[in-house]
Amino acid sequence: MDLNNINWLAVFVASISSFAIGAIWFGPKTFYPFWMTAMGRKVPTEQVEMSAGSTILMFGGTYIGALIQVATLAVIVSLARTVDPTLGALGGAAIGALLGFGIGAAASFSHRQFAQQNHKQVHAVWVWLIEVGQDIVCLTVAGAIIGAWI
């Protein structure tokens, strides 16, 4: 496999899109309040103070995770292009969705079930749906971006 076949600008743009989707997905007006409640935690009503190190770890780690996911997706899309050189945005999106659902979502279900703080497993399913929903959307969009930038 030749990593020179990967469009690294597309990987960068797709990783930024994943970061932005996550920010919207877990925003205060979208899924964040329900997600926190389903985990058995209270939604903070005041500004949360975090150290610089914690902030860097949280946001930097989130971005690095997105970058690794998208780079891995780019490798898989590149390999798929060796079979079908016409693979474009739709094919990339399908690969991203398949990986998000078939690997990401399936693998994380048991983790979420055993990690649920309040031992309410129905809540664990809701938390899982919110978390993996974001993963699937991010990987689908990232796959479309990578697939479109041949």
N, C-alpha and C positions, 0 to 999 in steps of 0.2 A: 504494500500500500504506500502511496506517495502522498504525504501531507501537503505537498505543493499544489495538489488539485483542489484543495479546500480554499474557498474564498474567505479569508480571515476578516475582511471588512464586513462581510455578511454575518459572520459569527459575532463580531463586536456589536453590530446593529441589533441582531437577534437577542443577544444577552441584555442589551439595554431595554429592549421591548419587554423581555421577561421581568426585569426589575421594575419597570413602569407598571406592567399588568399587576404584579404583586402588590405594589403600592396602592393601586386603585382597589384591587380585590379585598385587601385587608384594611381599607380606609374606614374612618369613623362613621361614614354614611353608607357603607356597603356591608360586608360580612363580619367586620371586626367585632361589633357588639354581640352578635349572636354566637360567634365563634368563642369568645371569652366566656359567655354565659354557659354554653354547652360544655365547656371544659370545667365548669364548676368554679370559675373565678369571677371576681367583680370587675366590671368595666371601670377603669380609673376615671374619676370626675375632675381631677385636677392635673396639671402638667406634671408628667413624670420626669424626675431629674435622674440623669444617668451620667456616669463618668465618661470621659472622652474615650477611654479604653473600651468600655462596654458598648458605646455607640459605634466605634470603629469595628468591633467584633461583630455586632449585630448586622450593621448595614454592609460592611466590607465582606463579611462572611456570606451574607445573602447574595451579594453580587458575584463573588468568586464561585459559589455554588451554581448560580445561573450560568456563568461563563463555562464551567466544566460540563454542565448538562448540554449546553448548546454546542460546544466543541465536540462532544461525544456524538450528538445528533448529526453534526456536520460530517463526521467520519462515516457514520452509517449511511447518510444520504449519498456521500461520495462513492461508497461501495455499491449502493443500489444503482447509481449511474453507470457503473461498469456493466451492469446487466441491461439497463434501459437508459441509453444516453439521452432520451427525450424527456426524462423525468424532470418535471418543473415544480411550480409552486403547489399545485394540487397534490402531486405525489409526495412532496416534502411534508406538506401538512398531514397527509395520511400517515406517513411514517412517524411523525411527531406524536400524533394522537394515539397511534397504536402503541408506541413505546410508553407514553404517559399512562395509558390505561392498563396495558398488558403487563408492564413491568413495575412502573412507579406505584400505581394505585393498588395493584394486587399485592405487591410486597409490603406496602405500608399498612394494610388493613389490620393484621394481627398486632403490629406495633401499637397502633392507636387503641385497639381493644384492651391491651394490657397496660397501657399508660394512662388510661382514663382516671383522673383523680377522684371523682365522686362515685365511681363504680356503677354509674348508670350507663349501661352499654348502648342504649338507644342514643344517648347523647354522644357516645363515642362514634357512632355511625354518622351523626350529623357533622361532628368535627372532621371526621375523615372525608366526608363528601365535600366540605368546604376546602379543606387542604388539598385534596387530590384534584378537585375541580380546577383550582388555580394552576396546578402542575400541568394538567392536560391542556388547558387553554394556552399556557405559556409555550409548551412544546409544540402544539399545533401551529401557533403563530410563528414560532422560531423555525419550524420545518418549512412553512410557506416562504419565509424570507430567504432561507438558505436554498430552497428549491428554485426560487425565482431568480436568484443570482448565480447563474451558471458560470 
